[in-house]
Amino acid sequence: MSPDHRCSGVPARTEGESLRKPRARSGRPATKSGIAGAAALLGAAALVVSAVPGQALAAPAGSDPAEVIPGTGTSTPSLVDGIREGAKSTGSAADAARGHLADKKSRYRIADPGRDLKPVQTLTTGASETVRLQQKHRGIDVLGGQYVVRMEKKDGKRVVTGTSGKYFTALKADTKAEVGEELAVQRAVNATLARIGGKKLDKSAVAAQRGLKAAPRLTGTARGLVVLPKGAGVLAHHVTVRGTDPASGEPVLREVYIDAKAGYPVLQYSAIKTFGASTAAPAAGASEGKAGAGKAPEEAGRHPGVSGSGVKLDGSTVELGLYFDTARGEYLMRDHARMWDSSKNLIATWDAHEKDANEASGRWPEGIKEFGSKSPQFPKEATEAGAVDAHWAAGKVYDYYKKVHGRDSLDGRGMTINSLVGVTFFGMPYVNAFWDGTKMVYGSGDKEYKTLSADLDVVGHEMTHGVVENTAGLVYAGQSGALNEAIADYFGNAIAVDAAGMAMDHPDAGLLGGDLCRTKSPRQCAIRDLNDGATTSKNFLGVSFANDNGGVHLNSTIFSGALWDIREDLGRTLADKIAYKALSEYMTPLDGFTEGRNAVIAAAKALKVPAKDMNVVKRSFNAHGIVPNWEEALGVDTDRLFGRLNTADTTVGAGGGWWSASKSNDDGTEAYSVWAGRTDGKGSPKLMSPNDGRFHVNPATDGKSVVWEAYGPAGVEVLSRPLAGGPVKKLYATTDLVRGVRVEGAVVTFETMDSFGARHAGYLRTGDKEPTWVDGRRADLGSAVPSIGGGRIAYAKAYPEGDSYRMGVEVLDLASGGRTLMPQLGTPQTIGQTAVTGKHVYWLADEVVDQGQTAVRRANADGTGVVDLSKEKGDDALYASDLTASEAAVTVTAQLPDVRYRNESMAKLWQFGVDGGARARVSCNRGEQAAAAAAGGKQVVWLDGTTGYTDLVTRTRPAGNCG
């Protein structure tokens, strides 16, 4: 009965998936838009698995009596069921599991299970044994490569009953890194800085504001090498980046994968699992300032806890497990009773109302205490803080998993359960909750929303993320992330509905977050609804990791809705057992919707569900469109110029009748190359960059030449090449991050960003050996998001004025050297992307502290006639993040204000006439639309994620209002 309220800070834009090694390839002619293929990447399939049809690599048919579902992009089946095959009865379950895979080599096609599969977990429940094995490639972990073997052991005999998961048989990647850990960490931090703030300029980009000697707000920790399972495999450094967004102050915890050959970020996503979208082990007897509650004090006999009570925010009185602390002279919210007979660990609830969310994300805040009371009957202050709800709910969720599924705490081994309640956002209300890998954190709420612990389904949701992490380990991005969210929603809501005694057919039974509001009805308050009827064909949204981690909330109710239908039809007891068995014994980290369906069906079969009930399970998935090859039902209204780019963190360019874009190969294993083609779709695309193992990204063109950035182990270069042919020229080299390359004739402009976030825009004329920096590269100035047109360069500028800094837009006339600072209508806090044409200058201005709405502003080239084409305030204000302009129109990448995850909360393209009139959507495609480039007139080219691939598409005029 509750959901996710924060439009989670999943920064800047990734358009796809992957990486690569050099190999020659030819271009493709442009084709009319349509579905690019059956298997989809990223949003529409598994996280990084290649789009190779399963049958292409499937083992040959034989007399095997097992029910076998082929894997995608591998010869190893994704699921084997219907078997009872003998296995070694002595020794460990893991050795028996690997022995079975070796004995059945013709079925599983795993060359050496003893060498290439490492045991990570064995779960024993009665006679059942479930072994999880991690795939290794030449000794290095394969991301998401996990295979599960299910067995029974009775009367000294052991049989294998089934297997499932992902083992990638096509991996051949070299495992020698050419980029060291130190550089990988630096590149990961830089990539995160660019992702979270690269599209706007604020005070944080001015080096003198922080001092270059100050510690950066983001730090990276190397986690070792990993192989990404794309095609032959991509060797990458795994880096965890954590800290605080320099501009917004929001917590940052991101998993970044840096290509170990070239040093380019090929995959990144947020590791914070929010309701609306590892630290050290807890210290024993922890109190103020310590890292959480640990084990109960060792005493003989009964546990040292006592019973108390408190009043929840709904007015009901509930029992609480407490402990009397003689040092504080108070009863603490520390429950000893529940895990006394197992691990003796605790369930503890902590007062974090003076802490910001970023202080609690991935770390333990200093100085917090467990909620305490002089009496075992907690007072109203604990009620109003949300502490009573949090402590009671944590116990209820623990009880559910223990009593219904026999699971002792979130990890199944009695781990401590810590809840931090009341965090804020720089002293402002924080309306969200999250699981950070070790603990639950609940926001303070606001005037309308109660503290986030006030709804049992929120608590159940966050704690279930912990269960998922310790079972299937579903990667929190793309379809596997949506599956993660779906399962958290299902169990969180199931626990809440049962505790409330609500019938499954009650109209509000499927609501998530319905009990959070102070004045609104549950249906008005709820953020997600498991009865929303979402289907793959009507509601699936293909997005990049920059948007909701690849659609983890956007697409979750498609799968959770199917599970909820099963619960309504089969009853709570059987449905919960099926879902839990599927999660704990069948699912693996990179599973998508189809694999999730297969897991649930197999789990139901293992539980000996009758045929008529099996039909209910299958029918529920069919009703939500989760069927084989469901990706083929997705449609678009655009013309495709270049398909299946398989790229991440790169933009496109357009000008003079030509487009430019980066592309990997079909399975995403090659380093990106730059291509160019005609915007009318005629002719074949041209390969512009050398195929040298570096990542060639963010190209721009004026119809005469193409310029781009090349990332390699030694640094970053700005390169150029004429469209008519000729050698590639190196224009500039640096170790900093380069972004925003633009070209007009003999002038190229771009910006650099260092590891501290300091940003400077510059330009090069033909023959220049070094850039001319528009701000002189002074430490007390910042400049960014440059654009070029009509012989002028426009850029955002941060400059001192008195004791503070101001944000503005400046235009440099390249012929005269004159500069014009554009007037503003208010006092911008941030300036977004600029664009300059022969007559006008455009930019994004954020002047009001709000939810992120941004004004689209225009001025004449001489600084007169400043006007907002779209105002920051008002019902039709846009959450604008990017813009591009021609002489005829300005196109903005934006979102409509929307507190719910749905199509309207994704990046879409809006176009205005130069006078601000004729506002319309460029395309009605249902997926994410990003990296737009004006191609002349009203034509725009962009990266579109609707099909689940990253396609370069175009329209020559707006589509309209899109209903």
N, C-alpha and C positions, 0 to 999 in steps of 0.2 A: 503494500500500500504506500510507497514513496519513490523518488528519482533523483536525477542529476541536475543541478541548477547552474553550475558554473560552466560557461562556454570556455572550457579548459584551454589554457594558454598553450596551444600546440602550434607554435610559431610558423613563420614564413612558409614557403611553398615547396613541397616535394612532388614531383610529378611522376612517381612511379616507383620503380623498384631498383635497382641494381648495379652492376659492375662489369668488369671484363678484362680480357687479354686481347692483344692485337690479332686481327685476322682480316684478310682482304675480303671485301664484299662489294657488290654492285648496288646501285640505287634501284628504287622501284618507281614505276610511273604512278602518278596520283590516281586515286580511285574515288568514286562517289562514296559518300558515307554509308556505313552499314555495319553489321556486326563483324568484328575482326576475326573471330574464331570461337571455337567451343570452350577452350580452357581459358580462364582469365587470370590476370596477375593481380597482385595487391588486393584492391578492394573486392574483387569478384572471385578470388580463389584463395589459396594459401598465401602466406606472407611473402616468401621469396622463392617458392618452387617454380621451376621453369614451366612454360606453357607448352609442354609436349604431351600429346594425347597418350593416355595410359596404355592403350593397346599397342602403341608403337614400340614400347619396351617390355610389354608383358611376356611372361614366360610362355612357351608353347603349350598348347593343350595336351593333356595326357589322361591317364586313368585315375588321377587323384580324386578320391571320393569327397574331399572337403568342399565346402562352399567358399569360393575364393572371389574377392573383389579386387581387381587389379589396381595397382598404384598409379599415380600420375607422374610421369617423368622418371620412372624407375621400374626395374623388373621385379622388385619385391612387392608382393600384394599388400594393399592397405588394410585388408581384413581377411582372416581365415577363420571359419566357424564350422560347426557341425563335425568336429573330430573328437576322438578319444584315443590318443596314440601314446603308447608307453614311453616313459622317460626314465632316466637314471634315478633310482629311489634313494641312493645314498648320496652324501655330500650336500652341498648347498642348493637351494632352489635356483639361484642364479646360474650355477654350473649346469644344472639339469636343463634350464631354459636354453642356454647357449648350445648345449649338446643336441637338443632337439632341432635347433635351426641348422646345425651342421649336418645332422643326419638327413634332413630333408632339403638338401642343397638345391635339388632340382625344382623345388617349389619356391623357396625363398630367395635363391640366387645371391646369398651372402657368402662371399669367398671364405672368410675366416672369422666366424663369430667370436672365437676366443680372443682374437687380436683386436677386432674392430668394434666390439660392443662391450662397454664398461657398465657393470651393474650400478644403478643409482638408488634403487629402492625395491624392497620386497615387502609386500603387504600380505599378511596371513590372517585370514578370518575363518575360523573353524578349519575345515579341510581344504579351503581354497587358498591358493598361492598366486599372487600377481606380481610378476617381476618386470620392472622397468629397466631398459638397457639404453645407454647413451651411445650413439654412433661416433666413432673416431675415424678420421681420414689421415692416415700416416701419423697417428698419435695425437691429432688435434681434434677438438670437439667440433661437430657439425651442428650448426644452429638449427634447432627443431628436429634433428635426427634422433628420434627416440622410438624404440620398438618395445611392445609389451607382449609378454607371454603369460597366458593364464593356465594354471594347472590345478589338479586336485591330488591330495595325498591321503590315502586311507589304507589302513591295515598294512602299512609298510610298503605300499605300492604307489607310484606316482604316474599320472596321465596328464597329457596336454590336452586342454579342451578348446583352445583358440589362441589366435595372435592378432595384433593390430598395430598400426602406427606407420611411421615413415622411416625407411632406410633407403638412402640414395645410392643407387648402383652405378651411376654415370660419372661419379667424381674422379677427376684425374689431375686436379690442380696441384701445382708445385707448392710446397709448404715452406719455402725459404722466403722470409720477409726482406724486402729491400728498403722499407721504411722502418726506422726504429721507433720504440715506444715513446720516447720523448717528443719526437715530431708528431706522432699520431695523437698524443694527448693535446698538443698545441693546436693541431688541425681540428680536433673534436671540439675544443673550447671555442675556436674561431667560428666553426660551423654553427654551433649553438647560438653564439652571439648574433650571427647573421640571421639565423632563423627567427629569433625572438624579437629582434629590433632592427633588422636591416632595411625595412621599407619606410622607416621614418627617422627623423633627426630630432634629438632632444638634448638636454644638458649633459646627459651621461656620455655623449660622444666627445666632449671637450676634455682633453687630457688634464689640463690644469685644475679642473673642477675636483678631480679625485687625487691628483698627484701621481706621477708615473711610478713612484716608489711604493705606493699603497698596494696592498694585496688585492688582486682581482676578485670580483664578486662571484666568479664562476671558477671552479677547479675541476680537473679531470683526473680520474683514477684508471690506470690501465688494468684491464681484466684478463689480458692474455690474447693469444691468437684464436681465431675461430674460422671455420670454413662456412661460407654462405652457400646453401645448396641450390645454386643456379647453374644449370647445364653441367659443365665439367667442374664447377665449383669456383668460388672466389675467396681468396685468402684475405682476411681482414683483422685489424686490431679492434677489439671490443673495449670501448672506453665509456665509463659512467661519468657524466658531467652533472655536478650538483652546485647549488648556491642560490643566488637571488637575481632575478631579472633586474639589470641596472636601471631600467627606466620605470617599470611598474612596481618592483619590489615583490612580485609574486614568486613563490618557490619554484625552483627549477630542479628537476631530476630526470635526466634523459639518458637513454642508451644509444650510443653513437658507434657506428662501425666504419672504420677508416680502411680503405683499400691498402693492403700491405705492400703493393707494388708501386703505386703512384701517390698515395697519401690523400686521396679524395674521399669525402664522406659519401658513402653509397647507401647507407640506411641509417635513419635515426627516428626515435619515437619517445614519447613521454612515458616514464615508468610510474607516474603517480596515477593510481586507479581511483578516480573520483566517482561519487555517487551520481552526480550530474554529469557528467561525462566520465644494504643491511648493516644494521647497527650491531654493536657488540652485544653479547648475551647479557640479560639483565643481571644486576648485582643482587646478591641475597640480602633480603631485609632492607632494600633501598628505601630511602626517604627523600628529604629535600635535596634537589640537585643531582640525585643519582639517576642512573639510566634505567628507570622503570622498576616495577616490583618483581621480586624473584621468588625463591622458594620460601615456604613457611619455616619458621624456626623449628629446629629438631626437638620434639618433645615426645615422650612416651605416651601411648594411648590416644585419646581424643585430640582432634585438631584444636588449635587455640582460638578459633573464631567464635563469634557470637552472632545472634540474630538481632536485627533491628528493623526499622521500617522507614518509609518516606512516602511522600505524595508526588505522584507523577503530574506532568503538566495537564493531563486530562482530568485531574481531580481524584483519581483512584489511589488508594493506599496499598502499597505493595511491600512484601518482605525483602530485606536486603541482608546479604552476607557481609559482616563487618569484623573488625579486629580492634581491640582496645590497646592503644599505644601509650604506655606509661610515660614515655619521654615527652610526648605532646599533651598528655592528659586528655586525649580525645578518642572517640570511636572513628576509625578510618574506613573508607570504602575499599576494603581489602578482604576478598572472599577466600577463606582457607578451605572451606568444606568440600567444594566440588571436586578438587583434584587431590584431596588428602590421601586417598587410597591408591593413587597412581604416582604421579611425579612430585606431589606436594607443591606444585607451582600454584600461582595465585591468579585471581581475576581482580584487577585494581583499576580504579577510576580516578583520574588526576585533574586538578584545577588548572587549566591553561588559559584562563580568560585574559591574562595580561600578556599573552604571547601571540605573535603573528604566525600565520600559516607557514611562512617560509622557515621559521625557527623550528617547526615541528616536522617538517618534511625531510625524511631520511636522516634525522638526527634526534637527539634527546634534548629538549629545551632545558636550560639551566634554571635551577631555583624553583621548579614547580613542586607542589605537594599533592598528596592524595587528599581528596575531599574529607573533611573531618567535622565532627560535631561533639559537643560536650555531653549530649544525650544520644542513646541509640535510636531515638526518633528524630530523624534529620529535619531541620527547620525549613521554612519556605524559601530561604535563600538557596538551598541546595536544589529545591524544585525549580526555581526560576532560572538557575544556571544550567539546567538540563542534566545535572549529575544523577539525580534519582533515576530518570529514564535510562540514562546510559548504563548505569551499574546493573539495574534490573534487567535491561534488555540483553546485556552481554551474558548474563547468567542464563536467560531463556534460550539464547542461541546455542550456548554450550550444551545445555540440557537436550535440545533438539538433536544435535549431531550425536551426542552420547547415547541417548535412549533409542533413537530411531535407527541410527546407522552404526552404532558401536564405535564411534570415532571420539577419541580422547583429545579434545581441543583442536585447534586449527591445523596443526601439523600431524595429528594422529598419535602424538607421543607426549601429550600433556604440556604443551608450551604455555608460558605465561601469556595472559591476555591483558593488555594495557589499553585503556581508552583515555584519550586526552580530549577534554571538553571545553568549548568556548573560545577557540582561537579566533582572532580577528584578522583584518587585512589593513595593516598600518593604523590600527585603532578604529577602523571602519568596520561595519558589519561584514561577515563572511558567510555566505549562504551556500555551503557545500560541505562535503565530508569526503575523506579518502583513506585508503589503506596504502601505506608506504612500504610494505614488505615486512614490517615488524609490529605495527600497532595501528589502531584506529584513531583518526583525528576528526573531530566534529566541530563545524563552524558555529559561530555565535548566533546566527540568525539575524533578523532585523525586525522592523515594525510589523511586517506581515508574516514572515516565516519564523517559527520557533527555532530554538537551538536544534541543530540537525539530528541530535540523538533522541529527539522527541517522538520519532516514528520508528517502531520496531522494525519495519522493513528496511529502513536505512541502515540500522545496525546489522541486521541479518545480511544485507547486501555487502557491506564492507567486510564483515567477518568471513563471508563466503569467498571473497577474493583471496583471503588467506588459505582457505581450503583448496581452492583451485590451484593456487601457487604451489601447494604441497602435494598435489595429485597430478593432474594432466599438465600443469605448468603452461597453460595456454598463453602464447605470446600476446602482449597487450597492444596489438596493432592489426589493422586490416580485418579480415574475416575471423581469424582466430581471436582477435580482441573483441569482436562483436559477440562471438560465442562465449568468451569469458564474461562479458557484461550480461549476456542472456541468462547464463547459469546463476550469476549473482542475483539478478532480478528474480528469477524463478524461486530459488530457495529463500531469499529474503522475504518475498511476498508470501510464500507458502507458510513460513513460520508466523508471520504477522496475521494472516487470515485465520489460521488455526487458533492462535492465542486469543483472537477476538471472538471466536465462535461464529464467524461469518460463513454463510453458505457459499459454496463455489459458484452458484448461479446468481448471487447477488450482483446487481449492476455495478457496484463499486469494488468488487472483489479483485479485479485486475489492476487497480490503480496503485501506482507507486508514488509516494510522497503526499498522498491524500490527507494525512493527519498532521502535516507540518504547519498549515496555515492557522492564523489566529482568527480571521474573519471570513475567509472564503470557504465555500463548500469543498468537500473532498475532490469533486470532479473539476472544479475551477482551479484547485491548488495543485493537483497531480501533474507531474512532469512526464511520466510515461504511463502507458496503459497496455497491459498484456492482452487485453481484448480489443486492441485497435485494428485487428484484421490485416496487418501489414503482410504483404507478399513480395517475393523477389521480383516479379514482373511489374508490379505497380509502385513499389516503394524502395527497392534496393537503390542505393546511391553510391556510385563509384567516386571515391575521393582519394587524395593523396594523404600522406602521413601528416602534412601540415594542417589538415582539417580533421579535428576530432580523432587524431591518431589513426586515420584511415577509415573512419566511420564506426568506431567501436560502440558509440551510443546511437548514432544515426540508424544503424542497421540491426540493432540488437533485438528489437521486438519481433522481427521476422522469425527468429528462432525461438525466443522465449514464448512468443504467442503459440507456436506449435506445442511446446512443452505444457503450456497452461491449458490448451485444449485437451491434451491427454489427461491432465489432472481432473478436468471437469467431467470427462467421459469415463475414466477408469477408477476415479476415486483417489483421494490424497495418499493413502497408504501405498498402493501399488505404483502409482505414478512417481512418487518420491523415491521409492526403491529403484525403479528403472533409471531415473535420471542420475541418482547417486552412483549406481553401478557403472553406468556409461562413463561418468566423469572419472571415477577412481580406477577403473579397470580397462577401459577401452580407448579413451581419448588421449591424444598426444599433442605436443606444443604447437604445431603448425596446422592443426585441423581447421577446416572451414565448414561451411554449412552442410555440404554433402557428406563429408566424413563424420560430422556430428550426427546427422540422420542415421548413417550406417551404424554408428556406435550405439545409439539409443535402441535401434531395432535389434542389434545383436544382444544387448543387455537384456531386453525384454524376452528374447528367445532363451537366453541362459536361465532366466527366472521361470521358464516353462509357462509363459503367458499363453492362454488358450488362443486358438486360431482367430476367433471373432475379435478378441482384444488386440491381437497383432494387427488385424485389419484397421482397428481404430488408430493405433500408433502410426501406421503407414498413411492412413487417410489424413491425419492431422498434419503431417509434413507436406503431403500433396496439396492440401488446402492453402498452405502458406507458400506454395511454389518451390519448396525445397525438394527438387527432383533432379535426376541426372541431366546434365547439360542445360540447367536453368538459365545460364548466362546468355543463351541464344535468344532469349525473349526481350532483350534490351534494345531500344531503338533511339535514333537521333534525328535532328533536323538540320544537320550541317554537312558540308562537303569535306571529306578527308583529304588532306594534302600529303600527309606522311603518317603511316600507321605504326603502332607498336614501338614507340620510341624506347620504352624500357629505361627511362632515365630518372634521376632524382636531383633536386636542388639545382636546376638549370632553367633558363628562360629562353625566349625566342625573340627574333627581330623581324622587321619588315620595312620595306621602303623601295621606291623606284620600280614597283612591279615584281619584287622578289621577296621571298621569305628566307630565314635562316634558323636552323634548329640543331640541337644535339641528338644523337641517336646511339644506342647500343645495338648489339645483335639480337636475334629473336629470343634467346634465352637469358639475355642480360648479363653475360659473362665478360664481354669485352669492355675495355675502357672506351669512353664516349668519343665519337668523332663528330665534326661539324659538317652539316650538309646545307645546301641551298637549292631553292627551286622557285618556279614562277607562281605568283599568287593566283593566276587564273587556272592553275592545275595542268597546264600544257607542258609537254616535254618531260624529261626525267630529271630527278634531283641530281645535284653534283656533289661529289665528295670534295670538301674544301681543305680539311685539316690533314696533317700527316698521321698515319696509323702507327704511332710510335710508343704505345703503351701508356701515354699520359691521358688525362681526362680533359678533353676540349669542350668547354662549356660557355653558356651565356653569350651566344653570338648575336651580333647586330649587323644590319646591312642598310646601305642607302641605294641599292640597285647597281652600284659600280664595284664595290668591294665588300668583303666580309671581315669583321674583326671579332676576336673572341679571347677568352682566357684559357691558358693551358696549365693544368696542375700536375706537377711531378714531384719526385723525391727531393729535388734541389730547390724547389720554390715555385713561384707562379710567374708566367710570362703572358704579356699581351701580344697577340699575333695578328697579322692581317694578310689577306690575299685578294687579288683582283678577281672578280667574277669571270672575266674574259680569259683567265689563265695566267700563269706565271708563278714564281717562287713564293713560298711563305716567308714573310718578314717578321723578325722579332722587333717589337716597338719598345718594350719595357720589361724589366725583370725585378722581382721583389720577393721577400719572404712573407709579406703581409697578405691578408685576404684582399682580393680584388673583386669588385662588383660594379654593376651599372655601366658597362661598356656601351658607348653609342658612337656613331660615325656619321659625318657629313663631309663629303669631298675629301680634302686633305687634312681634316681635323678629327681626332679621336679623343673622346672624353671618358672618364671613369672615376671611381673612388677607391680608396684603400681603407682597410680597417685593421688595427693591430690587435694583439691579444688582450689589451685593456679596454677595447671598444672605441678608441680614439679614431675619428674618421676625417679624411681629407679628400676633396675632389680636385682633379687636375686635368690637363689636356696636353696633347702632343700634336704638333704640326709635322708635316713631312720633313724629315731630316733632323728633327729634334733628338738629342741623345738622352735628355731627361725631361720629365714633365714640368710644365708650369703649373704650380699649385695655386688655386684661386684664393686660398687663405694664407699663402706663404708657408703653409704647414706649421703655423704657430701653435704652441701648446695651449694658448688661451682662446683659440678659435676652432670651430668645427664646421665642416661642410660635407654635403652628401647628396644622394639621389639626383645626380646631374642629368640634364637632357640637352640636346642640341638641335637647332633648326633656324633657318633664315640667317645664318651667319652669327648666331648668338648662342651662348651657353647659359642655361638657367640652373640654379642649384639652391638647395636649402642651406641656411647659414645660421650657426649659433655664435653669438658675439656678446661681449660684456657691455653692460650699460649701467653705470653706477656700481652698486654693490651686488647686482644680480646679472642674469643672462637673459637675452631675448632671442627668440627664434624668428627668422625672416626668410624671404626669398630674394635672391639677388640675380641680376641678369648682366652678363658680360658681353659687350659688343666686341667681337674678335677683330674687326677692322680698325676701330678707333681706340680700343682699350678702355672705353668708358664703361662705368658700372652704374647700374640703377637698382636701388633697394626698393622693392615693391611695397607700397603701403599695405597695411592690414586693416581689417575691419574690427579687430579686437586685439587680444594679446595671446597669440598661439603658444601652447605648451609643447606641441610637437608640429613638425612640418613633414608631410608625406611626399610622395613622388611628384616631381615636376615634369612639365612638358612645355615646349616652346615651338611655335610655328611662325610663319612670316608676320602675322598680325598680333598674336596673343601669347600670353604666358598663363599656364594653368598649374595649380598645385592643390594639395590636400592640407587643410588646416584644422587642428584640434585645439579649441580654445576653452572648452568647458569641461570640468571634471564630471564625467557622466559614465555611461556604459560603453563608450568607445565610438559614439557617433562622430562623424567627421564632415566638415564642410568641403565642397568642391568649389574652388575659388578661381576666378579668372581676372586678368588685367590686360590692358593694352600693353604693347611692347615697351612703351615709354613710361609705364607706371600709372597711367590715368585709367579711369573707368573700372575701378575694382568692384567686383560684384560676386556674390555667391550664386552659382548655378544650382546648387543643392545646399540648403542650410543645415547647420549642425543640429539645430533644434527643430522639433515638429514631428508630426506623425509619420512623415515620409522621409525622415532623415536616414542617411545610409551609414553603415559601418564600412567605410571605404578604406581600402588598403593599397590600391595601385591605380594608376591612370596612364593613358596614352592618347595622343591627339593628332588629328590631321587638320587641314585647312577647313574641313567641312563639319567635323564632329569631334567630341571628346568622349572617350570610353572609359568607364570606371569599373574596377573590380570591387565589388561591395556585397554587403549582406543587408537584408532588411532586419530591423530590430525584432528579435524573436527570442523568447526565453526557452523555447523547446527545441530539441534536436529534430530537425526535419529538413526537407528540401530547401525551404526558405532561409534556413540558418547556415547554408553553404555559400561559398564564393560564387557569385554570378556576375555577368557582365551587363552593365547598364550604359546606354548611350544617350547623349544630349546633343542638341544642336549647339552651335557656338554661342547662341544667345540664351541657352539654358532651356529652350523649348523642346518639344517632341521627345520627351523622356520615354524610353522604351527598353525592354530587355533585348539584348542582341540575339540570344538563343534560348529556346525553351527546353534544352537538354536537361535531363534530371541529374546529371553528375556535376562534379566540381568543374569550374571554369577558371583558368588561371593563366598568368604570364601573357596577357593580351598585348598585341602590338598593332598599331594603326597601319593599314596598308594603303591608304589613300582613299579619299571620299569617305564613304561610310563603311568600307570593308575593314574587317578585323580578322587577324589570325590569332589562335590561342591554343593552349594545351587543355584537352578535355578528357575527363576521367569517366564519362558515362558508361562506356562499354567494359570498364574494369581494366582496360589497357590505358596507356597514355598516348593519345593520338593528337597530331597537329591538324586542326580543323579550321574552317573559315566560313563566314557568311558575308555577303556583299551589302546587306541591309539588315536592320533590326527585325526581329521576329514579331515584336509587339508586346502585349501585356502578359501573355502566357497564362491567361485565365486566373 
